[in-house]
Each structure stands twice: as structure tokens, then as C-alpha cells.
Amino acid sequence: MKKWLTLFVTITCIFALTACGKQPETVNYDEASVQSVCTMLYDTMSTDQTADILDQLNAMSSDDLANVVTNFKQYGINISGDALIKGMESALGTKEDAGNMMGIESTDISADTDSISAVMLINGSVRDVKMEILFDEELVVESVTSNIQYSFGEQMTRAGLNTLLGMGTTFSILILISLIISCFTYIPKIQAAFAKKETAEEMKAAAVDNIIAQIAEKEELSDDSELVAVIAAAIAASEGTTTDGFVVRSIKRNTKRNWQRA
């Protein structure tokens, strides 16, 4: 019984390992059809009139663009208007550094469980370009992207420039921050200068107020002298004498009314 159980477990493990090692199924496709679509897209996006065609496509209405897509389908290219425009924009963006496209050097087609990828290496007059076309299960073109193939030396140069730019920006910001921090020592001095200025202005205002008070006091004294003379003259008239013997020491205002003194 133990031998049969051991044999059963062994066979089960073998089948399980076989199932685990099974390769996932990929999309079935006709390589010649994919190659034909790639070639026609290359011919469409590598002409000298790419910029003019792109301007016309961007200016089209949705109905006119749908008619263009229908015409592409008649030639076996199933692509949406958005994917066509973006693909042409990507191809046009490589012309400045890659120059004119001289022809297809090689095409590498690979399939996944739900997509097909075709990578074309295109010779340029200055640099090569790698154009990648992505298909879905129904061979509908989902995207077209073009990238310039820089040499190893150019890649290292670009990486060095990016590093230098990043480090330069970082150090510039740090230097600016250190300068700002160093200026903090001058803030108390500036505050003290403003405080002195405010104190001087306050003292000046106090001096002006003092002068004004003195002037007012003198005016009040002069007014009292006139009042003293009038009172003295009134008393002398009521007594029938002169004002020579009168001395007024102070004058106080009586706040009581007549009926309060009754």
C-alpha cells in the first residue's frame, strides 16, 4: 500500500511540474502581414512631406479623419486616427537629430499573450532610428513610437551633461540659501536703525508738543492778566477807590449756579 501511495504522489508531482513549466500561449499572427504593415507605416512616416501631412491631419474634422483611417484599412493598415497622428509626430521629432530616413535595416517581431510588437531599425543620414509598432490581438495598430539611437559616447556625454546640470542647480540653490542665511545677521541692525529713527521722531514730536504747551500757557497767562485788570477795575468802581491798593493772588472759576448759592 505504501508503494502505491508513493508512486501516486510521484506521478502527481511530475504532472504538476509539467503544468508549471508549460509556456503561455501567444497571439497567432501572420508574420508577412505584420511585416507589410510595418513597411507601409514606415513609407508613410518617412517622407519629406511628413510635416505637411501632419498639419493636414490635425486640421481635419473627425469625419474627414475617419475617412483617412478607412483608406488605410483598404491597404491593410488598421490604425486609429489618434495613433496615426501621434506616430507621425514621433517620427517627425527624430528628423532633427537623425536626419532623413534612408531605409529599414532590420525588423524584429515578437508576440505576447495579448499583443504583438514589431521593432524596426531604420538607417538615418545622421543617426539610426528605432521605430516600434505595437499591435493588439486583431492586428490593430495601437501605437507607433520612434526613438533615436545614440552611440555609447553620445549617451555618456548626455548623461554627464544631465548630471552636471543637476549638480549645478543643486549647488546654486545651496549657495543662494547660504547667502540668505548670512543676511540674517543684518536683520537686528536694521531693526535697531528703524527703532532709533522712531525714537528720534517721538522725541521730536514731544519737543514740538512741549513748545506748543508753553505757548498756550503764555497765552493763558496773558488772558488772566487782562481778566485781573478788569476785575480790579470793577471792584475799585464799586468801592469808589482806585486799583492801586488791590493785589489779586489767584482767580478761581465758580462752578455753582446762582440758585445753589441761595
C-alpha positions in Angstrom: 0.0 0.0 0.0 2.8 2.4 0.8 4.5 1.7 -2.5 1.3 2.6 -4.4 0.9 5.7 -2.4 4.5 6.7 -3.1 4.1 6.1 -6.8 0.8 8.1 -6.9 2.5 11.1 -5.2 5.5 10.9 -7.5 3.3 10.9 -10.6 1.2 13.8 -9.3 4.3 15.9 -8.7 5.6 15.1 -12.2 2.3 16.3 -13.8 2.3 19.4 -11.5 5.8 20.3 -12.5 5.0 19.7 -16.2 2.0 22.1 -15.9 4.0 24.7 -14.2 6.7 24.6 -16.8 4.2 25.0 -19.7 4.8 28.1 -21.8 1.9 30.6 -22.0 0.2 30.8 -25.3 1.0 33.7 -27.5 -1.0 35.6 -30.2 -1.2 33.8 -33.5 -0.2 36.1 -36.3 0.9 36.2 -39.9 4.5 37.5 -40.0 4.2 38.6 -43.6 1.1 40.7 -42.8 2.8 42.3 -39.9 5.9 43.0 -41.9 3.8 44.5 -44.7 2.0 46.8 -42.3 5.3 47.9 -40.8 6.8 48.7 -44.2 3.7 50.8 -45.2 3.8 52.7 -42.0 7.5 53.4 -42.5 6.8 54.6 -46.0 4.0 56.9 -44.7 6.0 58.4 -41.9 9.5 58.8 -43.5 8.6 61.0 -46.5 9.8 64.6 -46.8 6.1 65.7 -46.7 5.6 64.3 -43.2 5.2 67.7 -41.6 2.7 68.9 -44.2 0.7 65.6 -43.9 0.7 66.0 -40.1 -0.6 69.6 -40.4 -3.4 68.4 -42.7 -4.4 65.6 -40.3 -4.5 68.0 -37.3 -6.7 70.4 -39.3 -9.2 67.7 -40.3 -12.6 67.2 -38.8 -13.4 63.9 -37.1 -15.4 62.7 -40.1 -12.5 63.5 -42.5 -10.0 61.8 -40.3 -12.3 58.7 -40.2 -12.3 58.7 -44.0 -8.5 58.7 -43.9 -8.5 55.7 -41.5 -10.9 53.9 -43.8 -8.5 54.4 -46.7 -5.7 53.0 -44.6 -7.8 49.9 -43.8 -8.3 49.3 -47.5 -4.5 48.9 -47.8 -4.4 46.5 -44.8 -3.4 49.0 -42.1 -5.9 49.0 -39.3 -5.0 52.1 -37.2 -6.9 54.8 -35.4 -6.6 58.4 -36.3 -5.1 59.3 -32.9 -2.5 56.6 -33.2 -1.6 57.7 -36.7 -1.2 61.4 -35.7 0.9 60.5 -32.6 3.1 58.1 -34.7 3.8 60.8 -37.3 4.6 63.3 -34.6 7.1 60.9 -33.0 8.7 60.2 -36.4 8.9 63.9 -37.2 10.5 64.6 -33.8 13.5 62.4 -34.7 14.4 64.1 -38.0 16.4 66.9 -36.5 18.9 64.6 -34.8 18.6 61.6 -37.1 18.4 63.3 -40.5 16.5 61.7 -43.3 15.4 58.1 -43.0 17.4 56.0 -45.6 15.7 52.6 -45.2 14.9 49.7 -43.0 17.9 47.7 -41.8 16.1 45.0 -39.8 12.7 44.1 -38.3 12.3 42.2 -35.1 8.8 40.8 -34.5 7.8 39.3 -31.1 4.4 38.2 -29.7 2.9 38.2 -26.2 -0.2 36.7 -24.8 -2.3 39.7 -26.0 -0.1 41.8 -28.2 2.5 41.9 -31.0 5.5 44.1 -31.1 7.5 45.0 -34.2 10.8 46.9 -33.8 12.3 48.3 -37.0 15.9 49.6 -37.1 15.9 52.4 -39.6 19.1 53.9 -41.0 19.2 57.7 -40.8 21.5 60.0 -42.6 23.0 61.2 -39.3 21.8 58.6 -36.7 19.8 55.4 -36.7 16.2 55.4 -35.5 14.3 52.6 -33.8 10.6 52.5 -34.7 8.4 50.3 -32.5 4.9 49.4 -33.6 2.5 47.8 -31.2 -0.4 45.6 -32.4 -3.3 44.1 -30.4 -4.7 40.6 -30.9 -6.7 41.7 -34.0 -3.6 43.3 -35.6 -4.9 46.8 -34.9 -2.1 49.2 -34.5 -2.3 50.7 -31.0 0.8 52.9 -31.1 3.9 53.9 -33.1 6.9 55.4 -31.4 10.3 56.4 -32.8 13.5 56.8 -30.8 16.9 58.0 -31.9 19.8 55.5 -31.4 22.6 57.4 -29.8 26.1 56.0 -29.7 27.7 55.0 -26.4 29.9 58.1 -26.4 26.9 60.3 -27.0 24.9 58.6 -24.3 27.7 59.1 -21.8 28.0 62.8 -22.9 24.3 63.4 -22.4 24.4 61.6 -19.0 27.4 63.8 -18.0 25.6 67.0 -19.0 22.5 66.0 -17.2 24.5 65.2 -14.1 26.4 68.4 -14.3 23.2 70.4 -14.8 21.5 68.7 -11.9 24.5 69.2 -9.5 25.0 72.7 -10.7 21.4 73.6 -10.0 21.6 71.9 -6.6 24.8 73.8 -5.6 23.4 77.1 -6.9 20.3 76.7 -4.7 22.5 75.8 -1.7 24.7 78.9 -2.2 21.6 81.1 -2.5 20.3 79.6 0.7 23.6 80.2 2.5 23.7 83.8 1.3 20.1 84.3 2.6 21.0 82.8 6.0 24.2 85.0 6.2 22.0 88.1 5.7 20.1 87.2 8.9 22.9 88.8 10.9 21.9 92.2 9.5 18.3 92.0 10.4 18.8 93.1 14.1 20.9 96.0 12.9 18.2 97.1 10.5 15.6 96.7 13.2 17.8 98.8 15.6 18.2 101.5 13.0 14.4 101.7 12.5 13.9 101.8 16.3 16.4 104.7 16.6 14.6 106.5 13.8 11.2 106.0 15.5 12.7 107.2 18.9 14.1 110.3 17.3 10.7 111.1 15.7 9.0 110.6 19.0 11.4 112.9 20.8 10.9 115.5 18.0 7.2 115.2 18.4 7.4 115.5 22.2 9.6 118.7 21.8 7.0 120.2 19.4 4.2 119.4 21.9 6.2 121.0 24.7 6.7 124.1 22.7 3.1 124.3 21.9 2.1 123.8 25.6 4.5 126.6 26.6 2.9 128.9 24.0 -0.6 128.0 25.2 0.4 128.6 28.8 1.8 132.1 28.0 -1.4 132.8 26.2 -3.4 131.7 29.2 -1.3 133.9 31.5 -1.8 136.9 29.2 -5.6 136.2 29.2 -5.5 136.0 33.1 -3.7 139.4 33.3 -6.4 141.0 31.3 -9.0 139.4 33.4 -7.3 140.5 36.6 -7.2 144.1 35.3 -11.0 144.0 34.5 -11.9 142.6 37.9 -9.7 145.1 39.8 -11.3 147.9 37.9 -14.8 146.6 38.7 -14.0 146.3 42.4 -12.5 149.8 42.5 -15.6 151.3 40.8 -17.9 149.6 43.3 -15.8 150.8 46.3 -15.3 154.2 44.9 -11.5 153.9 45.0 -8.6 153.2 42.7 -6.9 150.0 41.8 -3.5 150.9 43.3 -4.1 149.1 46.6 -5.5 145.9 45.1 -3.4 142.7 44.7 -5.1 139.7 43.1 -3.4 136.5 44.2 -5.5 134.0 42.2 -8.6 133.6 40.2 -10.9 130.6 40.6 -13.9 129.8 38.4 -17.1 129.3 40.4 -18.9 126.3 39.1 -22.0 126.8 41.3 -25.1 128.3 39.8 -27.0 131.3 41.5 -29.8 129.1 42.9 -27.2 126.8 44.6 -25.8 129.8 46.5 -29.2 130.9 47.7 
